[in-house]
C-alpha cells in the first residue's frame, strides 16, 4: 500500500500516527542501513542489532527531520553516529582485556582470516566486498555511501561531518586505495 509513496509522504503519515507508513520506510532502507553498519562492525548479529537501534532512533526523532536533505541522508547520519558510539563503547571494553586475552583473540582472528582468505571460488562481488573491508572505516563508508547507497558528494559530506570538497577528496583517495588493494591482493580473482 505504501510502496508507491515517496519518503516525505511516508514521514507525514507516520507523524500523523500511521505506524505502517514507517514500516514502509524500514522496508525501503533496511538493506542499505544493514550494509553500511556491516562496514563498521563486521559482525552480522551486531549489525542486525544496530540496524534495529538505528530505526528506533529514526522513529523516535522523525519529527526532527526537516526535509532539508533527502531522508536517506538523514538516516545515514543516524547510522554513522550510532556506529561510532558503538565502536567507542566496544573499544573501551576491549582495553579492559588483559594481555593473555588479547593474544588469544589475535590468534583466533588470524586463523579465521586465513580460512576466509581463500578466494578461489568467490564471485567478483564478494572479492570487492573483501577489498572494501580492508579499507579504513572512513574510506569504506565513503565508498559504500557513494556506490551502494548512491549518495551525492554533498550528502556524504553531511553524513560524515565534512564539507563537500573534503568528501570529494576523501572519495578520490578511497577509490585509489581500493584500486591498489584490488590490484595487489585480488588481481587473479577479477580477471
N, C-alpha and C positions, 0 to 999 in steps of 0.2 A: 504494500500500500504506500509506504513512504519512500520507496526506491527511486521514484521519479522526481521527488522534491530535491531542491538544492540545499546546501548546508544551512544557509540563512533561514530558509523556511522551516527546516527541521529544528533549528535552535529556537525560533519563535514558538513553535508548537510545544517544545519541551518546556520552555519558560512559562507557557500557559497551563502547564500541568499534565501534558500528554507524554508520559514516560516512554511510550512506544516509539515516539519520534526520536528520542535519544538512542534507543536500540538501533534505529536506522543509521545513526552516526557511528555507533560502535561497529556495526557490520561493515560499513564503508571503510573505516580506518583501522580495523583491528590488525590486519596483516602488516600494514606499514608500521604501526606502532610496535608490534612484536619484532619486526625486522630491525628497526632502529635500536630497540632495547638489547637485542642479541649482540649488536655491535659493541655495547658497553659491558655486558655481563658474561657472555659466552656460556651461559647455562640455561637450558630450556625451562626448567622448573622455576628458576629465579626470574627469568624473563616473563613467564606467564603471570607470576605474582605481581611483578612490577607493572605489567600491562593493565592488570586489574586496578592497581593503585592509580595509574595514570587516568583511566576512565572515571574512577570515583572522584578524583580531583577535578577533572574536566566537568563532570556533572555538578559538583559542589560549587564551582566557580564560573559556571556557564553564564551567569548574569554579568560577569566582568568582561565577557567578550564584547568588544565594541565594534567589530566589523572593520577595523582599520587595516587589517590584513586578512588573508584567507584563513578560514577555520583551521586548515591543516597546519599552517604556520604557528598559530596559537597553540594547537595541540602538541606540535613537536617541541615547542618551548617547554611545555609541561613534561614531556618525555625527557628532555635534556636535563632539566633541573632535578627531576625525580631520580634519574640515573646517577647524576653527580652526587646527590645526597646519599644514595645507597652505597656508592663506591667509597665515599668518605667514611661512612659508618663501618663498612667492611674493612677498610684499611686500618681504622682504629682497632678493630677486633684482631686483625692479623698481627699487629705489633705486640699484642699480648701473648702470642705464642712464644715458647722458648726455642732455643736453637735446635734441639733434637726434633721438635715438631716441624720446624721449618725445613730441616734436611729431609725428613721423611716425606713431606709434601712435595718437595722439589724432585725427589727420586721418583715418586709416583707420576708426577706430571711429565717427566722426561719419557718414561715408558709409554705413557698414553700418547704423547706427541709422536713418538717413533711409530707406534701402531697406526695412528691416524695419518701418518705421513706417506703411506703407500697410496699413490695417486694413479696407479696404472689403469684402473677401471673406472675412474671418476669422470663425470661429464665436465665440460668446459665451465659450466655454471658453478659447479662445486669447486673447481680449481680457482675460479675468480673469487668466490666467497672465502676460500682459504687465504688467498693472497691479500684480500681486503682485511682479513683478521690479523695479518702480520703488520698492518699499519698501526700507527698510534691511534688512540681513541678518537682524537680530534680529526685526524685525516680520514679515518674510516667513517666517521659520522658525516663529514662533508661530502665524501664520495657517495654515501648512501642517500643523503638528502637530495643531492643533485640528480643522480641517475635513477635511483629506485623510487624515491618519494617525489621526484620531479618538481623540486622546489627551485625557485629562481635564486639568483645570487643575492638579491636584496632580502629575500625570505630566509636564506641561510644565514645571512648576517644577523637578522633579528633573532633567530633561534639560537645561534652560537654566541650572541652578545658581542658582535664586532660590526664595523661598518662594511658596506658593500665592497669597497675596494680591497679591504683586508680579506674578506671572504673569497673574492676572486683570485687573489694571490695565493691564498691557502689551498683553494681548489686546484689551481695550476700545479702547485708543488705536490699536492697529494696525488694527482694524476701521474706526475713524473716518478714519484716513489713507487706507485703501483706498477707502472710500466717497468721499472727496474726490477722489482720483485718478480714480476711475471717472466721477464727475460732471464733472470739469474736462476730462479728455482723451478719454473714450470714451463720452460720453452718446449720441451718434448710433448707435454700434455696438450698444448694449444696449437698443434700443427693443423 
